[in-house]
Amino acid sequence: MLQGVFATASQGDMAFLATIIYAQTNNLSMTDNSVCCVCGKPAIGMQFLGCCASAVCEDHAERNMLSLKPGETKKSGSCTFVRY
């Protein structure tokens, strides 16, 4: 069943899936004590830019992230933005 999911998933989807699986298998939460990976301020969400993912604050977030309301997710090409 999953083989069909992976066969049709884009590179961005695969990166997002890999990050979720990693977080779950290591008992990590993407919202607990999350800080910006650039400056250490409280993060407002996660940005998945192609194969890379990072927690970011308002100062370091992409425009797509800043346009989201808390709890929203946006997909744009191979990028995914998840607002806490």
FENRA-V220391 format. One record per backbone hydrogen bond with DSSP energy under -1.0 kcal/mol. NH is the residue of the N-H (numbers start at 0). CO is the residue of the C=O. E is the energy in kcal/mol with one decimal. If there is no record, write none. Layout:
<<NH:CO:E> <NH:CO:E>>
This chain:
<<4:0:-1.0> <5:1:-2.7> <6:2:-1.9> <7:3:-1.1> <13:9:-2.3> <14:10:-2.1> <15:11:-2.3> <16:12:-2.8> <17:13:-2.7> <18:14:-2.1> <19:15:-2.2> <20:16:-2.8> <21:17:-2.5> <22:18:-2.4> <23:19:-2.5> <24:20:-2.6> <25:21:-1.3> <26:23:-1.2> <27:22:-3.4> <35:40:-3.8> <36:54:-2.6> <39:35:-1.5> <42:33:-1.9> <43:55:-3.1> <44:55:-1.1> <45:81:-2.4> <46:53:-2.8> <47:79:-3.3> <48:51:-2.3> <49:77:-1.1> <51:48:-1.6> <53:46:-2.1> <55:44:-2.3> <65:61:-2.1> <66:62:-1.6> <67:64:-1.5> <70:82:-1.2> <71:68:-2.3> <73:80:-2.5> <75:78:-2.9> <78:75:-2.0> <79:47:-2.4> <80:73:-3.0> <81:45:-2.8> <82:71:-2.7> <83:43:-2.6>>
